[in-house]
Amino acid sequence: MEQITNFKKLEKFPFEDIIEIGSLFFYEESLCSLLISSHGLFIIRWVELDENTNLSRWMLFKVDFDSCVQYIDNKITSLELIKSAVDSKFILLDIDENSNYENILEIDESNIPKSYLPAASAMFVSSYCPDIENINQFIKLSTQPYPKTEKVIPKNFSSTGKISYTHYPSTTHYKQYVGQN
């Protein structure tokens, strides 16, 4: 795995109420998803697999609603979405094959390894988004006026309270995902 420098090791995952709205990129398994918690909207992207330890590394970052919609509408690239993160703090999660967190690292945007970033031209591709209907439903519900006591998340979304990915994409799939092939 990439050597990460200048990080803060977290003892526990900071967003216990996080749930997945839908997968933004699916190629044999989910490689990028849109999430929500009481702290806001997040993107989680698969960035690396350590074949020796079978740990899969994911990068989590907070996004604003408008940037998310611009990304889905192909008005900004994947890289621009990352650069538009609400906070300069990113979380790297090393997750084992049983969905246990092995490492939770907080890093600044400036310390993200270049290999974790998509190609400058990488865009959202709706044909790789199996959950586009759920995501569009979420966007539609989020832009309509609603009582402050009403939840924005449609009833068919469920919460496990933990990000759980049991499949580990191959390096080839990752390179296709970030536009390096």
C-alpha positions as a Markdown table, in Angstrom:
| # | Residue | x | y | z |
|---|---|---|---|---|
| 1 | Met | 0.0 | 0.0 | 0.0 |
| 2 | Glu | 1.0 | 3.6 | -0.5 |
| 3 | Gln | 3.0 | 5.0 | 2.4 |
| 4 | Ile | 0.9 | 7.7 | 4.0 |
| 5 | Thr | 2.6 | 10.6 | 5.7 |
| 6 | Asn | 1.4 | 13.4 | 7.9 |
| 7 | Phe | -1.8 | 11.7 | 9.2 |
| 8 | Lys | -3.8 | 11.6 | 12.3 |
| 9 | Lys | -4.8 | 8.0 | 13.4 |
| 10 | Leu | -8.4 | 7.9 | 14.6 |
| 11 | Glu | -9.5 | 5.4 | 17.2 |
| 12 | Lys | -12.9 | 5.0 | 15.7 |
| 13 | Phe | -14.9 | 5.8 | 12.6 |
| 14 | Pro | -16.3 | 9.4 | 13.2 |
| 15 | Phe | -19.6 | 9.0 | 11.4 |
| 16 | Glu | -21.5 | 6.2 | 13.1 |
| 17 | Asp | -24.9 | 7.2 | 11.5 |
| 18 | Ile | -23.6 | 7.1 | 7.9 |
| 19 | Ile | -25.7 | 5.3 | 5.3 |
| 20 | Glu | -25.3 | 4.6 | 1.6 |
| 21 | Ile | -27.6 | 6.5 | -0.8 |
| 22 | Gly | -26.3 | 4.6 | -3.7 |
| 23 | Ser | -23.3 | 3.4 | -5.7 |
| 24 | Leu | -22.0 | 6.0 | -8.1 |
| 25 | Phe | -19.6 | 3.6 | -9.9 |
| 26 | Phe | -20.1 | -0.2 | -10.0 |
| 27 | Tyr | -17.8 | -2.5 | -11.9 |
| 28 | Glu | -18.2 | -6.0 | -10.6 |
| 29 | Glu | -18.5 | -4.3 | -7.2 |
| 30 | Ser | -19.1 | -0.8 | -5.9 |
| 31 | Leu | -16.0 | 1.4 | -6.3 |
| 32 | Cys | -17.5 | 4.7 | -5.4 |
| 33 | Ser | -20.7 | 5.6 | -3.4 |
| 34 | Leu | -22.7 | 8.5 | -2.2 |
| 35 | Leu | -23.3 | 8.5 | 1.6 |
| 36 | Ile | -25.2 | 10.6 | 4.0 |
| 37 | Ser | -25.0 | 11.1 | 7.8 |
| 38 | Ser | -26.1 | 13.8 | 10.3 |
| 39 | His | -22.7 | 15.5 | 9.3 |
| 40 | Gly | -23.6 | 15.9 | 5.7 |
| 41 | Leu | -23.0 | 14.2 | 2.3 |
| 42 | Phe | -19.9 | 12.1 | 1.7 |
| 43 | Ile | -18.3 | 10.2 | -1.2 |
| 44 | Ile | -16.3 | 7.0 | -0.5 |
| 45 | Arg | -14.0 | 5.8 | -3.2 |
| 46 | Trp | -12.0 | 2.6 | -3.4 |
| 47 | Val | -8.3 | 3.6 | -3.9 |
| 48 | Glu | -6.1 | 0.6 | -3.2 |
| 49 | Leu | -5.8 | -3.1 | -2.4 |
| 50 | Asp | -2.9 | -4.6 | -0.5 |
| 51 | Glu | -2.8 | -8.1 | -1.9 |
| 52 | Asn | -0.4 | -9.2 | 0.9 |
| 53 | Thr | -2.8 | -8.4 | 3.7 |
| 54 | Asn | -6.0 | -8.3 | 1.7 |
| 55 | Leu | -6.8 | -4.9 | 3.1 |
| 56 | Ser | -8.8 | -2.6 | 0.9 |
| 57 | Arg | -8.3 | 1.1 | 1.3 |
| 58 | Trp | -11.1 | 3.6 | 0.8 |
| 59 | Met | -11.0 | 7.4 | 0.8 |
| 60 | Leu | -13.9 | 9.2 | 2.4 |
| 61 | Phe | -14.6 | 12.9 | 2.0 |
| 62 | Lys | -17.4 | 15.4 | 2.6 |
| 63 | Val | -19.1 | 17.1 | -0.4 |
| 64 | Asp | -21.7 | 19.7 | -0.7 |
| 65 | Phe | -25.0 | 19.0 | -2.4 |
| 66 | Asp | -24.4 | 21.3 | -5.4 |
| 67 | Ser | -21.1 | 19.8 | -6.2 |
| 68 | Cys | -22.6 | 16.3 | -6.0 |
| 69 | Val | -25.4 | 17.3 | -8.4 |
| 70 | Gln | -22.9 | 19.0 | -10.8 |
| 71 | Tyr | -20.9 | 15.7 | -10.8 |
| 72 | Ile | -23.9 | 13.6 | -11.6 |
| 73 | Asp | -24.9 | 16.1 | -14.3 |
| 74 | Asn | -21.3 | 15.8 | -15.8 |
| 75 | Lys | -20.6 | 19.5 | -15.2 |
| 76 | Ile | -17.5 | 18.7 | -13.1 |
| 77 | Thr | -15.0 | 15.8 | -13.3 |
| 78 | Ser | -14.2 | 13.3 | -10.6 |
| 79 | Leu | -11.1 | 15.1 | -9.7 |
| 80 | Glu | -12.9 | 18.5 | -9.5 |
| 81 | Leu | -15.4 | 16.8 | -7.1 |
| 82 | Ile | -12.5 | 15.7 | -4.9 |
| 83 | Lys | -11.0 | 19.2 | -5.1 |
| 84 | Ser | -14.4 | 20.8 | -4.1 |
| 85 | Ala | -14.6 | 18.8 | -0.9 |
| 86 | Val | -16.2 | 20.7 | 1.9 |
| 87 | Asp | -13.3 | 20.1 | 4.2 |
| 88 | Ser | -9.6 | 19.6 | 3.5 |
| 89 | Lys | -9.7 | 16.6 | 5.8 |
| 90 | Phe | -10.0 | 13.2 | 4.1 |
| 91 | Ile | -10.4 | 9.9 | 5.8 |
| 92 | Leu | -8.6 | 6.8 | 4.6 |
| 93 | Leu | -10.1 | 3.5 | 5.8 |
| 94 | Asp | -8.3 | 0.2 | 5.6 |
| 95 | Ile | -11.0 | -2.5 | 5.6 |
| 96 | Asp | -10.4 | -6.2 | 5.9 |
| 97 | Glu | -12.4 | -9.0 | 4.2 |
| 98 | Asn | -14.7 | -9.2 | 7.2 |
| 99 | Ser | -15.5 | -5.5 | 7.0 |
| 100 | Asn | -13.5 | -4.6 | 10.1 |
| 101 | Tyr | -11.6 | -1.3 | 10.1 |
| 102 | Glu | -7.9 | -1.9 | 10.5 |
| 103 | Asn | -6.8 | 1.7 | 10.2 |
| 104 | Ile | -8.6 | 4.9 | 10.1 |
| 105 | Leu | -6.4 | 7.8 | 9.1 |
| 106 | Glu | -7.3 | 11.5 | 8.7 |
| 107 | Ile | -5.2 | 13.3 | 6.2 |
| 108 | Asp | -5.1 | 16.7 | 4.5 |
| 109 | Glu | -6.0 | 17.0 | 0.9 |
| 110 | Ser | -2.4 | 18.0 | 0.1 |
| 111 | Asn | -1.2 | 14.6 | 1.5 |
| 112 | Ile | -3.4 | 12.4 | -0.8 |
| 113 | Pro | -1.1 | 10.2 | -2.9 |
| 114 | Lys | -1.4 | 11.0 | -6.6 |
| 115 | Ser | -2.2 | 7.4 | -7.3 |
| 116 | Tyr | -5.4 | 7.8 | -5.3 |
| 117 | Leu | -6.7 | 10.6 | -7.6 |
| 118 | Pro | -8.6 | 10.0 | -10.8 |
| 119 | Ala | -7.4 | 11.1 | -14.2 |
| 120 | Ala | -8.3 | 14.8 | -14.9 |
| 121 | Ser | -10.8 | 13.8 | -17.5 |
| 122 | Ala | -12.6 | 11.1 | -15.5 |
| 123 | Met | -16.3 | 11.9 | -15.4 |
| 124 | Phe | -19.5 | 10.3 | -13.9 |
| 125 | Val | -20.7 | 7.5 | -16.2 |
| 126 | Ser | -24.4 | 6.8 | -15.6 |
| 127 | Ser | -24.2 | 3.4 | -17.2 |
| 128 | Tyr | -21.9 | 2.3 | -14.3 |
| 129 | Cys | -24.3 | 3.7 | -11.7 |
| 130 | Pro | -26.8 | 1.0 | -10.8 |
| 131 | Asp | -28.4 | 3.2 | -8.2 |
| 132 | Ile | -29.1 | 6.2 | -10.4 |
| 133 | Glu | -32.8 | 6.1 | -9.6 |
| 134 | Asn | -32.2 | 6.1 | -5.9 |
| 135 | Ile | -29.7 | 8.9 | -6.2 |
| 136 | Asn | -32.0 | 11.0 | -8.4 |
| 137 | Gln | -34.9 | 10.3 | -6.0 |
| 138 | Phe | -32.7 | 11.6 | -3.2 |
| 139 | Ile | -31.7 | 14.7 | -5.2 |
| 140 | Lys | -35.4 | 15.4 | -6.0 |
| 141 | Leu | -36.5 | 15.0 | -2.4 |
| 142 | Ser | -33.6 | 17.1 | -1.2 |
| 143 | Thr | -34.6 | 20.0 | -3.5 |
| 144 | Gln | -38.3 | 20.0 | -2.6 |
| 145 | Pro | -39.6 | 22.0 | 0.3 |
| 146 | Tyr | -40.4 | 19.7 | 3.3 |
| 147 | Pro | -41.2 | 20.1 | 6.9 |
| 148 | Lys | -38.0 | 20.3 | 9.1 |
| 149 | Thr | -39.1 | 17.2 | 11.1 |
| 150 | Glu | -39.4 | 15.0 | 8.0 |
| 151 | Lys | -36.5 | 12.9 | 6.9 |
| 152 | Val | -35.1 | 13.4 | 3.4 |
| 153 | Ile | -34.0 | 9.8 | 3.0 |
| 154 | Pro | -36.5 | 7.7 | 1.1 |
| 155 | Lys | -37.8 | 4.7 | 3.1 |
| 156 | Asn | -36.2 | 2.1 | 0.9 |
| 157 | Phe | -32.7 | 3.1 | 2.1 |
| 158 | Ser | -31.4 | 1.2 | 5.1 |
| 159 | Ser | -28.6 | 1.8 | 7.5 |
| 160 | Thr | -26.1 | -0.7 | 8.9 |
| 161 | Gly | -24.2 | 2.0 | 10.8 |
| 162 | Lys | -21.0 | 0.7 | 9.2 |
| 163 | Ile | -19.5 | 0.9 | 5.8 |
| 164 | Ser | -19.3 | -2.7 | 4.6 |
| 165 | Tyr | -17.6 | -3.7 | 1.4 |
| 166 | Thr | -16.8 | -7.4 | 1.2 |
| 167 | His | -15.6 | -7.5 | -2.4 |
| 168 | Tyr | -12.2 | -6.2 | -3.3 |
| 169 | Pro | -11.7 | -4.8 | -6.8 |
| 170 | Ser | -8.6 | -5.8 | -8.7 |
| 171 | Thr | -5.9 | -3.4 | -9.6 |
| 172 | Thr | -7.1 | -3.7 | -13.3 |
| 173 | His | -10.6 | -2.6 | -12.3 |
| 174 | Tyr | -9.2 | 0.3 | -10.3 |
| 175 | Lys | -7.1 | 1.5 | -13.2 |
| 176 | Gln | -10.1 | 1.4 | -15.5 |
| 177 | Tyr | -12.1 | 3.3 | -12.8 |
| 178 | Val | -9.6 | 6.2 | -12.5 |
| 179 | Gly | -9.0 | 6.4 | -16.2 |
| 180 | Gln | -5.5 | 5.0 | -16.2 |
| 181 | Asn | -6.1 | 2.2 | -18.8 |
